[in-house]
Amino acid sequence: MPRGAVLIAGAGATGSVVGGLLARAGWPVTLLARRAHLDVIRRGGLRIEGLFGTHEVRGLTCIADVRDAVGPFDAIFLTVKAYDTASMVSAVARLLAPEGVLLCLQNGLGNMEKASAVVGSGRVLGGRVIFGSELPEPGRVRVTVYADPVLLGAPDPTDASLAAAAAGWATALNEAGVPSQPTATIVADLWAKVLYNAALNPENGFLLSMFG
Protein backbone atom coordinates (compact mmCIF):
# COMPACT_ATOMS: atom_id res chain seq x y z
CA MET A 1 0.00 0.00 0.00
CA PRO A 2 1.56 3.38 -1.01
CA ARG A 3 2.46 5.46 2.01
CA GLY A 4 0.51 8.63 1.30
CA ALA A 5 0.03 11.59 3.59
CA VAL A 6 -2.00 11.03 6.77
CA LEU A 7 -3.77 13.60 8.95
CA ILE A 8 -4.72 12.73 12.52
CA ALA A 9 -7.65 15.07 13.18
CA GLY A 10 -7.76 15.33 16.95
CA ALA A 11 -4.51 13.81 18.21
CA GLY A 12 -5.27 13.15 21.84
CA ALA A 13 -4.36 9.79 23.35
CA THR A 14 -5.83 7.47 20.70
CA GLY A 15 -4.88 9.69 17.78
CA SER A 16 -1.33 10.12 19.03
CA VAL A 17 -0.86 6.35 19.39
CA VAL A 18 -2.16 5.68 15.88
CA GLY A 19 -0.39 8.61 14.27
CA GLY A 20 2.85 8.04 16.13
CA LEU A 21 3.07 4.36 15.21
CA LEU A 22 2.19 5.05 11.56
CA ALA A 23 4.94 7.70 11.46
CA ARG A 24 7.39 5.25 13.02
CA ALA A 25 6.50 2.82 10.19
CA GLY A 26 7.36 5.43 7.57
CA TRP A 27 4.08 7.19 6.87
CA PRO A 28 4.16 10.99 6.54
CA VAL A 29 1.89 11.99 9.43
CA THR A 30 0.48 15.36 10.47
CA LEU A 31 -0.94 15.68 13.98
CA LEU A 32 -3.70 18.21 14.57
CA ALA A 33 -3.84 18.65 18.34
CA ARG A 34 -3.64 21.00 21.30
CA ARG A 35 -0.68 23.36 21.25
CA ALA A 36 0.82 22.25 24.60
CA HIS A 37 1.02 18.63 23.40
CA LEU A 38 2.52 19.65 20.07
CA ASP A 39 5.11 21.98 21.58
CA VAL A 40 6.66 19.07 23.48
CA ILE A 41 6.56 16.81 20.40
CA ARG A 42 8.28 19.44 18.29
CA ARG A 43 11.09 19.77 20.82
CA GLY A 44 11.72 16.15 21.71
CA GLY A 45 9.42 13.87 19.74
CA LEU A 46 6.42 11.80 20.80
CA ARG A 47 6.90 9.08 23.41
CA ILE A 48 4.59 6.05 23.22
CA GLU A 49 4.56 3.62 26.14
CA GLY A 50 2.55 0.63 27.33
CA LEU A 51 1.10 -2.44 25.72
CA PHE A 52 2.18 -1.58 22.15
CA GLY A 53 5.79 -1.11 23.22
CA THR A 54 7.97 1.87 24.05
CA HIS A 55 8.85 4.15 21.16
CA GLU A 56 10.33 7.59 20.62
CA VAL A 57 8.86 9.03 17.41
CA ARG A 58 10.25 12.05 15.61
CA GLY A 59 9.57 13.63 12.25
CA LEU A 60 5.89 14.33 12.87
CA THR A 61 4.35 17.45 11.37
CA CYS A 62 2.48 19.29 14.12
CA ILE A 63 -0.33 21.84 13.68
CA ALA A 64 -2.68 23.37 16.22
CA ASP A 65 -4.90 25.06 13.63
CA VAL A 66 -6.49 23.17 10.73
CA ARG A 67 -5.89 26.23 8.53
CA ASP A 68 -2.18 25.40 8.70
CA ALA A 69 -2.66 21.92 7.23
CA VAL A 70 -1.07 21.28 3.84
CA GLY A 71 -3.13 18.72 1.95
CA PRO A 72 -4.27 16.77 0.19
CA PHE A 73 -4.24 13.79 2.55
CA ASP A 74 -4.75 10.23 1.38
CA ALA A 75 -6.25 9.39 4.76
CA ILE A 76 -7.74 11.46 7.53
CA PHE A 77 -8.16 9.65 10.85
CA LEU A 78 -10.95 11.27 12.83
CA THR A 79 -10.17 10.78 16.52
CA VAL A 80 -12.15 13.58 18.18
CA LYS A 81 -15.01 13.06 20.63
CA ALA A 82 -18.34 12.32 18.96
CA TYR A 83 -19.76 15.74 19.81
CA ASP A 84 -17.00 17.35 17.73
CA THR A 85 -17.45 15.11 14.68
CA ALA A 86 -19.57 17.42 12.54
CA SER A 87 -17.41 20.50 13.09
CA MET A 88 -14.12 18.67 12.57
CA VAL A 89 -15.28 16.92 9.39
CA SER A 90 -16.45 20.23 7.97
CA ALA A 91 -13.05 21.74 8.76
CA VAL A 92 -10.95 18.96 7.17
CA ALA A 93 -13.14 17.90 4.25
CA ARG A 94 -11.31 20.15 1.77
CA LEU A 95 -8.03 18.44 2.70
CA LEU A 96 -9.11 14.93 1.71
CA ALA A 97 -7.61 13.73 -1.58
CA PRO A 98 -10.14 12.82 -4.32
CA GLU A 99 -9.43 9.11 -3.84
CA GLY A 100 -8.73 9.43 -0.11
CA VAL A 101 -10.68 8.01 2.80
CA LEU A 102 -11.79 9.39 6.15
CA LEU A 103 -11.60 6.85 8.98
CA CYS A 104 -13.76 7.39 12.07
CA LEU A 105 -11.89 5.88 15.02
CA GLN A 106 -14.33 7.06 17.67
CA ASN A 107 -16.66 5.93 20.38
CA GLY A 108 -20.41 6.22 19.95
CA LEU A 109 -22.84 5.97 17.07
CA GLY A 110 -23.62 8.31 14.19
CA ASN A 111 -20.07 9.43 13.42
CA MET A 112 -19.88 7.71 10.03
CA GLU A 113 -23.24 9.17 9.07
CA LYS A 114 -22.14 12.71 9.96
CA ALA A 115 -18.90 12.29 8.04
CA SER A 116 -20.68 10.82 5.03
CA ALA A 117 -23.04 13.79 4.89
CA VAL A 118 -20.03 16.04 4.29
CA VAL A 119 -17.51 14.04 2.22
CA GLY A 120 -19.79 11.37 0.71
CA SER A 121 -20.54 7.84 1.84
CA GLY A 122 -18.06 6.34 -0.63
CA ARG A 123 -15.14 7.95 1.19
CA VAL A 124 -15.83 7.01 4.84
CA LEU A 125 -14.70 4.02 6.87
CA GLY A 126 -15.70 3.19 10.41
CA GLY A 127 -13.41 1.86 13.09
CA ARG A 128 -14.17 -0.02 16.29
CA VAL A 129 -11.41 0.64 18.81
CA ILE A 130 -11.08 -1.50 21.92
CA PHE A 131 -7.71 -0.45 23.19
CA GLY A 132 -7.40 2.10 25.93
CA SER A 133 -4.83 4.86 26.10
CA GLU A 134 -4.09 7.94 28.17
CA LEU A 135 -2.12 11.13 27.81
CA PRO A 136 -0.43 11.54 31.21
CA GLU A 137 1.43 14.66 30.11
CA PRO A 138 2.05 16.58 26.88
CA GLY A 139 4.24 14.66 24.47
CA ARG A 140 3.69 11.26 26.11
CA VAL A 141 0.94 8.67 25.59
CA ARG A 142 0.46 5.26 27.18
CA VAL A 143 -1.55 2.26 25.94
CA THR A 144 -3.14 0.91 29.10
CA VAL A 145 -5.67 -1.67 27.85
CA TYR A 146 -5.88 -3.98 24.85
CA ALA A 147 -8.97 -6.15 24.43
CA ASP A 148 -9.31 -6.84 20.69
CA PRO A 149 -7.97 -5.72 17.30
CA VAL A 150 -9.20 -2.49 15.78
CA LEU A 151 -11.92 -3.33 13.24
CA LEU A 152 -12.17 -1.29 10.02
CA GLY A 153 -15.08 -1.48 7.62
CA ALA A 154 -17.40 0.31 5.24
CA PRO A 155 -20.95 1.28 6.27
CA ASP A 156 -22.12 -0.41 3.03
CA PRO A 157 -20.61 -3.92 2.99
CA THR A 158 -21.33 -4.21 -0.76
CA ASP A 159 -18.95 -1.34 -1.60
CA ALA A 160 -15.98 -3.30 -2.97
CA SER A 161 -13.72 -0.26 -3.25
CA LEU A 162 -14.20 0.75 0.38
CA ALA A 163 -13.84 -2.87 1.50
CA ALA A 164 -10.46 -2.96 -0.22
CA ALA A 165 -9.49 0.31 1.48
CA ALA A 166 -10.49 -1.12 4.86
CA ALA A 167 -8.35 -4.20 4.24
CA GLY A 168 -5.42 -2.05 3.15
CA TRP A 169 -5.56 0.19 6.19
CA ALA A 170 -5.99 -2.77 8.54
CA THR A 171 -2.79 -4.20 7.08
CA ALA A 172 -1.00 -0.84 7.40
CA LEU A 173 -2.00 -0.47 11.05
CA ASN A 174 -0.98 -4.04 11.81
CA GLU A 175 2.43 -3.46 10.26
CA ALA A 176 2.78 -0.26 12.31
CA GLY A 177 2.05 -2.09 15.56
CA VAL A 178 -1.67 -1.46 16.06
CA PRO A 179 -3.46 -4.86 15.87
CA SER A 180 -6.23 -4.44 13.28
CA GLN A 181 -8.40 -6.38 10.86
CA PRO A 182 -11.11 -5.61 8.29
CA THR A 183 -14.77 -6.32 8.95
CA ALA A 184 -17.87 -6.53 6.78
CA THR A 185 -20.13 -5.72 9.74
CA ILE A 186 -18.80 -2.43 11.11
CA VAL A 187 -22.24 -1.05 12.02
CA ALA A 188 -23.06 -4.15 14.08
CA ASP A 189 -19.56 -4.07 15.59
CA LEU A 190 -20.04 -0.48 16.75
CA TRP A 191 -23.42 -1.33 18.25
CA ALA A 192 -21.84 -4.29 20.05
CA LYS A 193 -19.24 -1.98 21.59
CA VAL A 194 -21.96 0.41 22.78
CA LEU A 195 -23.78 -2.48 24.46
CA TYR A 196 -20.48 -3.73 25.91
CA ASN A 197 -19.77 -0.29 27.37
CA ALA A 198 -23.31 0.02 28.70
CA ALA A 199 -22.90 -3.24 30.59
CA LEU A 200 -19.31 -2.74 31.74
CA ASN A 201 -19.08 0.93 32.66
CA PRO A 202 -21.75 0.97 35.42
CA GLU A 203 -20.08 -2.09 36.96
CA ASN A 204 -16.70 -0.39 36.87
CA GLY A 205 -18.22 2.70 38.47
CA PHE A 206 -19.72 0.60 41.25
CA LEU A 207 -16.40 -1.17 41.91
CA LEU A 208 -14.53 2.13 41.97
CA SER A 209 -17.06 3.57 44.42
CA MET A 210 -16.65 0.52 46.67
CA PHE A 211 -12.92 -0.12 46.43
CA GLY A 212 -11.33 2.78 44.52
Backbone bond lengths (Angstrom), bond angles and torsions (degrees), N, CA, C in turn:
res aa  C-N    CA-C-N  psi(-1)  N-CA   C-N-CA  omega(-1)  CA-C   N-CA-C  phi
1 M - - - 1.464 - - 1.533 108.81 -
2 P 1.352 118.84 124.63 1.469 120.53 179.82 1.521 111.27 -59.71
3 R 1.321 115.53 139.65 1.457 119.95 -175.82 1.523 109.86 -90.87
4 G 1.342 115.06 80.73 1.451 121.32 178.97 1.512 111.79 -81.35
5 A 1.325 115.00 175.27 1.463 121.17 -176.32 1.526 111.50 -68.59
6 V 1.338 115.07 140.24 1.462 122.74 -177.34 1.525 109.02 -124.32
7 L 1.325 116.27 134.38 1.457 122.34 172.60 1.520 108.96 -112.88
8 I 1.322 116.72 127.51 1.463 121.95 172.46 1.521 106.77 -98.21
9 A 1.316 116.40 104.30 1.469 122.20 -174.91 1.522 109.55 -90.70
10 G 1.331 115.19 91.20 1.450 121.70 -178.22 1.510 110.99 107.67
11 A 1.344 116.28 61.40 1.464 120.95 -173.21 1.523 110.97 -84.01
12 G 1.336 114.77 76.62 1.454 121.13 167.24 1.512 107.88 -86.78
13 A 1.329 117.33 -137.62 1.459 120.34 -177.46 1.531 111.88 -66.81
14 T 1.339 117.26 -56.96 1.461 120.29 -177.85 1.524 111.31 -62.03
15 G 1.325 116.87 -47.65 1.450 120.09 -178.63 1.513 112.98 -62.74
16 S 1.316 117.22 -36.35 1.463 120.53 179.13 1.525 111.13 -68.80
17 V 1.327 117.62 -38.99 1.468 120.30 176.52 1.526 110.09 -61.77
18 V 1.322 116.63 -50.72 1.462 120.59 -177.67 1.529 110.68 -64.62
19 G 1.322 116.63 -49.45 1.452 119.93 -178.78 1.515 112.62 -65.10
20 G 1.326 116.60 -41.33 1.453 120.02 -179.81 1.515 112.46 -63.91
21 L 1.314 117.66 -43.18 1.463 120.34 -179.48 1.525 111.62 -71.04
22 L 1.335 117.92 -35.70 1.472 119.41 174.40 1.533 110.09 -63.52
23 A 1.325 117.15 -42.80 1.468 120.20 178.84 1.524 110.65 -62.39
24 R 1.320 116.68 -41.43 1.467 120.86 178.32 1.530 110.87 -60.90
25 A 1.341 116.62 -30.46 1.469 121.58 179.73 1.526 112.69 -84.92
26 G 1.339 116.96 0.71 1.448 119.67 174.65 1.506 116.69 107.24
27 W 1.323 117.76 2.86 1.462 120.77 177.94 1.527 109.97 -80.97
28 P 1.341 117.77 139.62 1.466 119.86 173.64 1.531 110.11 -76.77
29 V 1.316 116.70 109.73 1.461 122.03 -170.65 1.529 110.51 -116.34
30 T 1.330 114.76 134.62 1.459 122.18 171.02 1.518 108.56 -111.36
31 L 1.314 116.93 128.12 1.463 122.15 175.99 1.522 109.23 -99.61
32 L 1.323 116.23 126.10 1.461 122.67 171.59 1.523 106.12 -105.03
33 A 1.332 116.99 112.44 1.461 119.76 -171.49 1.518 110.25 -155.80
34 R 1.328 115.15 -175.88 1.465 121.33 178.22 1.528 109.90 -69.45
35 R 1.319 114.96 145.38 1.464 120.83 -173.10 1.529 112.70 -60.20
36 A 1.331 118.24 -40.69 1.470 120.20 -177.16 1.530 111.18 -61.15
37 H 1.324 116.96 -41.05 1.463 122.37 177.89 1.527 109.94 -63.89
38 L 1.316 115.82 -45.30 1.461 120.64 -176.49 1.520 112.31 -69.18
39 D 1.311 117.75 -35.27 1.463 120.50 -179.51 1.527 110.87 -59.34
40 V 1.334 116.26 -41.39 1.467 120.26 179.04 1.529 110.02 -68.23
41 I 1.332 117.26 -41.42 1.467 120.93 -179.76 1.528 110.62 -63.23
42 R 1.309 116.45 -41.37 1.469 119.21 178.67 1.527 111.59 -60.49
43 R 1.325 116.27 -39.31 1.464 120.13 -176.34 1.526 112.34 -75.63
44 G 1.329 116.27 -45.02 1.462 118.07 -171.50 1.507 116.13 -132.35
45 G 1.328 117.94 7.29 1.456 120.51 -178.95 1.522 112.50 89.03
46 L 1.311 115.37 175.13 1.464 123.18 179.12 1.521 109.17 -100.87
47 R 1.315 117.11 129.47 1.461 121.38 177.05 1.526 109.06 -103.10
48 I 1.329 115.63 125.82 1.468 122.67 177.13 1.524 107.63 -113.38
49 E 1.318 116.67 129.84 1.458 121.80 -177.85 1.534 109.06 -129.32
50 G 1.324 115.46 171.10 1.464 120.13 171.28 1.507 114.15 101.78
51 L 1.324 115.45 -147.48 1.455 122.02 -167.55 1.521 114.70 -69.59
52 F 1.328 118.72 -16.24 1.464 121.03 175.93 1.529 111.53 -99.16
53 G 1.322 116.59 14.21 1.455 120.66 178.11 1.518 112.28 97.64
54 T 1.327 115.06 172.02 1.454 121.97 178.34 1.523 108.91 -107.13
55 H 1.324 115.64 125.88 1.462 120.71 -174.82 1.520 109.73 -141.93
56 E 1.311 115.54 143.66 1.462 122.55 170.91 1.527 106.32 -111.12
57 V 1.321 116.99 116.45 1.467 121.22 -172.98 1.526 109.68 -113.94
58 R 1.317 115.31 125.39 1.457 121.12 176.84 1.528 109.20 -120.81
59 G 1.309 116.27 173.11 1.455 120.55 177.37 1.513 114.72 85.44
60 L 1.323 117.31 10.36 1.460 121.11 177.97 1.530 109.99 -80.43
61 T 1.326 115.92 138.82 1.459 120.20 171.07 1.519 107.78 -84.69
62 C 1.323 116.90 131.40 1.465 121.16 -173.45 1.527 110.55 -121.52
63 I 1.326 117.01 127.15 1.462 121.76 176.86 1.526 109.25 -135.47
64 A 1.310 115.42 140.84 1.463 120.98 177.44 1.518 111.80 -102.99
65 D 1.322 116.89 -8.08 1.467 122.38 -179.14 1.522 108.16 -131.82
66 V 1.325 117.04 125.19 1.461 120.80 -177.05 1.522 111.67 -59.55
67 R 1.321 118.16 -23.35 1.460 120.89 178.98 1.519 112.37 -67.58
68 D 1.340 116.33 -15.03 1.463 120.59 178.46 1.530 112.64 -91.25
69 A 1.326 117.02 -1.82 1.467 120.36 -178.19 1.523 110.61 -72.77
70 V 1.319 115.60 138.26 1.462 121.92 177.94 1.531 107.78 -110.32
71 G 1.325 115.82 101.96 1.455 120.62 179.29 1.520 110.81 -93.72
72 P 1.321 117.63 -167.56 1.468 124.80 -0.57 1.529 111.93 -79.77
73 F 1.344 114.76 159.73 1.456 121.76 177.89 1.524 109.49 -111.24
74 D 1.321 115.12 136.05 1.464 119.96 178.13 1.524 111.59 -73.97
75 A 1.314 115.62 -23.90 1.471 120.38 175.98 1.512 109.35 -146.65
76 I 1.309 115.50 136.80 1.456 121.93 172.01 1.522 107.20 -119.73
77 F 1.336 116.11 117.67 1.456 121.26 177.12 1.526 107.84 -92.62
78 L 1.322 115.58 117.09 1.457 121.09 -179.90 1.522 108.07 -91.43
79 T 1.347 116.18 112.49 1.462 120.47 -175.44 1.524 111.91 -127.26
80 V 1.333 116.48 25.07 1.463 121.21 175.55 1.524 110.19 -82.85
81 K 1.331 116.56 168.14 1.459 120.99 172.69 1.529 108.95 -64.31
82 A 1.329 115.77 154.70 1.458 120.33 -175.16 1.521 112.97 -58.51
83 Y 1.335 117.23 -33.75 1.463 118.79 -178.15 1.528 112.83 -70.75
84 D 1.339 117.22 -11.87 1.461 120.96 177.06 1.528 112.73 -102.44
85 T 1.323 117.46 2.99 1.462 120.23 -174.61 1.516 112.55 -58.34
86 A 1.324 117.57 -53.92 1.466 120.77 -174.05 1.524 111.28 -59.36
87 S 1.324 117.08 -45.29 1.465 119.30 -177.20 1.521 111.47 -69.26
88 M 1.334 117.94 -38.51 1.456 119.48 -179.57 1.527 111.46 -69.71
89 V 1.321 117.09 -41.70 1.470 119.46 178.89 1.525 110.07 -61.66
90 S 1.301 117.12 -43.00 1.467 120.10 178.26 1.529 110.99 -60.22
91 A 1.326 116.83 -36.27 1.460 120.93 -177.99 1.524 113.10 -73.48
92 V 1.350 117.43 -32.30 1.473 119.69 -174.33 1.520 113.64 -103.26
93 A 1.313 118.18 -6.97 1.472 120.69 -174.20 1.524 112.55 -54.67
94 R 1.324 117.41 -40.59 1.465 121.33 -177.81 1.522 112.50 -65.66
95 L 1.336 116.99 -17.32 1.454 121.83 -176.30 1.522 113.05 -89.73
96 L 1.323 117.35 -9.15 1.465 121.07 -177.11 1.527 110.02 -79.48
97 A 1.321 116.70 127.34 1.462 121.67 178.86 1.528 110.08 -60.85
98 P 1.346 118.04 153.06 1.473 120.36 -177.99 1.525 113.65 -54.07
99 E 1.316 118.00 -35.53 1.469 121.22 178.39 1.526 111.78 -103.08
100 G 1.328 116.70 13.31 1.459 120.36 -177.37 1.514 112.80 -81.60
101 V 1.327 115.39 170.75 1.463 121.16 178.83 1.523 110.01 -128.89
102 L 1.317 115.01 148.91 1.454 122.92 174.31 1.514 107.53 -108.19
103 L 1.328 117.06 123.82 1.461 122.12 -176.35 1.519 109.76 -109.70
104 C 1.325 116.54 120.70 1.466 122.20 -178.94 1.530 109.32 -91.25
105 L 1.318 116.89 99.43 1.467 121.09 176.88 1.519 108.27 -102.46
106 Q 1.328 115.87 76.17 1.462 121.28 -170.07 1.522 111.32 -139.02
107 N 1.308 114.65 159.50 1.451 120.42 170.48 1.527 109.69 -81.46
108 G 1.320 115.25 159.61 1.462 120.23 174.74 1.510 113.41 91.04
109 L 1.325 113.98 178.90 1.466 122.27 -178.01 1.523 109.89 -115.32
110 G 1.319 116.43 156.22 1.459 121.49 175.55 1.508 115.15 92.95
111 N 1.328 118.49 -6.12 1.457 120.23 -178.30 1.526 112.14 -67.28
112 M 1.326 117.17 -43.96 1.471 119.92 179.46 1.520 110.83 -62.61
113 E 1.327 116.44 -38.50 1.453 120.26 -179.31 1.529 111.23 -65.43
114 K 1.332 116.46 -41.91 1.467 120.29 178.32 1.523 110.94 -65.01
115 A 1.322 116.71 -41.54 1.456 120.34 178.92 1.521 110.98 -66.35
116 S 1.314 116.70 -41.75 1.466 121.04 -179.19 1.519 111.85 -63.11
117 A 1.326 116.97 -33.38 1.461 121.13 179.82 1.527 111.57 -64.44
118 V 1.328 116.52 -23.12 1.465 120.54 -177.91 1.523 112.14 -99.04
119 V 1.337 118.12 -48.54 1.473 120.58 -174.25 1.525 113.42 -102.87
120 G 1.330 117.85 -9.11 1.460 121.02 -178.87 1.515 111.74 101.90
121 S 1.317 116.89 140.06 1.459 121.17 -174.28 1.520 112.86 -66.33
122 G 1.333 117.80 -23.20 1.457 120.85 -179.85 1.512 114.18 -79.61
123 R 1.329 117.19 6.59 1.463 120.36 -177.66 1.524 112.30 -127.41
124 V 1.332 117.18 13.23 1.473 121.39 -174.44 1.520 110.78 -121.38
125 L 1.327 115.64 132.15 1.457 122.65 171.55 1.526 108.93 -117.37
126 G 1.323 115.01 148.56 1.456 120.03 174.68 1.509 110.37 -103.44
127 G 1.323 115.33 152.73 1.458 120.33 177.28 1.512 111.20 -133.40
128 R 1.329 116.08 132.65 1.465 120.69 172.14 1.518 107.66 -101.16
129 V 1.314 115.53 119.78 1.467 121.92 -175.63 1.518 109.09 -112.24
130 I 1.333 115.71 118.69 1.471 119.54 174.04 1.528 108.06 -126.22
131 F 1.323 114.61 54.57 1.458 119.54 161.47 1.522 106.47 -128.37
132 G 1.299 115.14 145.12 1.460 119.83 -177.12 1.516 110.56 -105.75
133 S 1.320 116.58 142.29 1.454 120.78 179.20 1.525 109.32 -144.42
134 E 1.308 114.98 161.68 1.460 121.08 179.58 1.525 109.38 -140.46
135 L 1.308 114.50 159.40 1.452 121.66 178.63 1.536 106.69 -118.46
136 P 1.344 117.00 86.42 1.466 119.47 -173.80 1.519 113.75 -66.76
137 E 1.331 116.51 -26.06 1.453 121.28 177.13 1.521 107.97 -161.63
138 P 1.322 118.42 159.35 1.461 119.90 179.95 1.529 111.38 -55.53
139 G 1.335 114.13 135.98 1.457 119.96 177.73 1.512 115.09 86.25
140 R 1.330 118.34 -0.95 1.466 121.09 -177.43 1.526 110.11 -138.96
141 V 1.341 116.25 128.59 1.461 121.23 176.64 1.525 108.80 -126.67
142 R 1.336 115.15 153.02 1.456 120.54 -177.44 1.527 109.34 -135.10
143 V 1.343 116.27 128.34 1.467 121.29 173.74 1.516 107.42 -84.82
144 T 1.321 116.56 115.95 1.463 121.49 -172.02 1.532 113.50 -104.25
145 V 1.325 117.11 -23.27 1.468 121.31 -175.97 1.515 108.59 -141.90
146 Y 1.340 116.03 138.64 1.462 120.46 171.26 1.515 108.24 -137.12
147 A 1.332 116.46 117.23 1.466 120.39 -177.47 1.523 112.69 -109.14
148 D 1.341 117.54 -34.39 1.456 121.13 -171.70 1.524 108.52 -164.14
149 P 1.337 118.01 158.71 1.466 118.91 176.86 1.531 112.14 -62.29
150 V 1.318 115.78 152.20 1.458 121.07 168.44 1.523 107.77 -63.00
151 L 1.325 116.99 134.49 1.463 121.37 176.12 1.518 109.11 -106.83
152 L 1.336 116.73 132.19 1.464 122.30 178.55 1.519 109.61 -121.17
153 G 1.328 116.04 133.56 1.458 118.65 -179.85 1.512 112.76 -162.50
154 A 1.317 114.97 166.08 1.460 122.28 179.51 1.521 110.04 -91.94
155 P 1.342 117.46 142.86 1.469 119.53 176.23 1.525 112.00 -56.61
156 D 1.346 116.82 -36.11 1.464 122.23 177.24 1.522 108.28 -102.17
157 P 1.325 119.04 105.08 1.463 121.42 -175.85 1.521 113.75 -66.35
158 T 1.341 117.39 -10.87 1.475 119.87 178.82 1.526 112.12 -89.60
159 D 1.320 117.87 -3.27 1.463 121.55 179.93 1.528 108.39 -81.32
160 A 1.334 116.14 99.21 1.467 121.16 -174.47 1.525 112.05 -64.64
161 S 1.327 117.14 -36.69 1.457 120.45 -178.59 1.527 111.10 -65.36
162 L 1.329 116.21 -45.14 1.460 119.41 178.98 1.530 111.50 -69.51
163 A 1.328 116.80 -34.00 1.464 119.53 176.93 1.525 110.21 -62.60
164 A 1.328 116.51 -38.95 1.462 120.21 177.52 1.523 110.78 -66.84
165 A 1.340 116.54 -38.29 1.466 120.16 177.61 1.524 110.70 -64.58
166 A 1.332 116.79 -40.63 1.467 120.52 178.30 1.526 110.61 -61.85
167 A 1.325 116.35 -43.40 1.464 120.16 178.99 1.521 110.77 -64.35
168 G 1.328 116.79 -40.65 1.459 120.26 179.55 1.512 112.75 -64.21
169 W 1.330 116.45 -43.18 1.465 119.46 -179.59 1.519 111.96 -72.83
170 A 1.331 117.34 -31.92 1.463 119.18 174.77 1.526 109.98 -62.67
171 T 1.321 116.27 -41.43 1.461 120.22 177.42 1.523 111.01 -64.05
172 A 1.340 116.58 -44.12 1.472 120.77 -179.69 1.529 111.24 -61.29
173 L 1.324 116.93 -43.54 1.464 119.83 179.33 1.522 111.24 -66.42
174 N 1.325 116.52 -41.13 1.461 119.91 176.62 1.518 111.16 -57.47
175 E 1.323 115.69 -47.05 1.462 120.54 -178.46 1.526 111.28 -64.86
176 A 1.334 116.59 -28.41 1.463 120.97 179.33 1.522 112.51 -80.58
177 G 1.331 117.03 -15.30 1.461 119.93 179.41 1.510 115.37 111.22
178 V 1.345 116.95 9.43 1.466 121.73 175.51 1.523 107.37 -108.41
179 P 1.335 119.92 104.03 1.466 120.79 -177.29 1.526 111.10 -55.49
180 S 1.331 116.53 125.37 1.469 121.61 -173.22 1.524 109.99 -151.02
181 Q 1.330 115.27 156.32 1.459 120.80 174.35 1.522 109.58 -155.29
182 P 1.341 117.07 153.66 1.466 119.85 178.11 1.522 111.02 -77.18
183 T 1.323 115.65 157.45 1.457 121.56 177.05 1.525 109.42 -141.17
184 A 1.322 115.99 147.67 1.459 121.05 175.01 1.520 111.43 -97.46
185 T 1.339 116.58 4.46 1.474 120.44 -174.50 1.528 110.70 -131.30
186 I 1.325 117.69 46.59 1.457 119.82 -172.40 1.531 112.46 -62.76
187 V 1.323 117.89 -35.93 1.467 119.34 179.98 1.532 110.21 -63.37
188 A 1.328 116.60 -46.57 1.467 120.17 177.26 1.530 110.90 -63.95
189 D 1.324 117.03 -37.68 1.468 120.62 179.28 1.527 111.41 -62.79
190 L 1.336 116.47 -40.63 1.464 119.83 178.80 1.529 111.28 -68.03
191 W 1.323 116.65 -38.99 1.462 119.87 175.84 1.534 110.56 -62.86
192 A 1.336 116.33 -40.24 1.466 119.94 -179.96 1.522 110.59 -62.50
193 K 1.352 116.81 -37.75 1.461 118.82 178.60 1.529 110.79 -67.40
194 V 1.327 117.14 -39.32 1.466 119.95 177.67 1.520 110.16 -59.79
195 L 1.324 117.17 -44.80 1.468 120.83 179.57 1.527 110.67 -66.21
196 Y 1.335 116.14 -38.65 1.466 121.19 176.77 1.529 110.35 -60.21
197 N 1.338 116.13 -46.73 1.464 120.00 179.25 1.523 111.63 -64.71
198 A 1.337 115.68 -39.03 1.465 119.16 -179.23 1.524 111.20 -62.82
199 A 1.327 115.76 -35.13 1.461 119.26 179.71 1.520 112.09 -79.76
200 L 1.338 116.70 -38.00 1.459 120.75 -172.47 1.520 113.30 -83.06
201 N 1.323 117.47 -42.60 1.462 119.93 -171.43 1.527 113.91 -62.68
202 P 1.356 119.56 -42.91 1.473 117.77 176.70 1.520 112.47 -61.62
203 E 1.358 116.46 -35.86 1.460 119.83 178.40 1.519 110.49 -65.71
204 N 1.335 116.16 -42.98 1.458 119.06 177.76 1.521 111.50 -62.29
205 G 1.337 116.30 -39.72 1.455 119.66 178.14 1.515 111.86 -62.59
206 F 1.341 116.03 -40.65 1.465 120.17 178.65 1.531 110.62 -63.53
207 L 1.364 116.53 -45.38 1.453 119.90 -179.03 1.522 111.26 -63.58
208 L 1.342 115.82 -40.05 1.466 118.85 178.34 1.527 111.41 -64.14
209 S 1.351 115.86 -37.93 1.463 119.11 -179.45 1.531 110.84 -68.64
210 M 1.363 115.82 -30.40 1.456 119.39 -178.61 1.525 112.59 -84.43
211 F 1.351 116.01 -39.37 1.465 119.25 -169.44 1.518 113.44 -125.78
212 G 1.350 117.73 -5.04 1.463 119.36 -174.59 1.521 112.13 -72.28
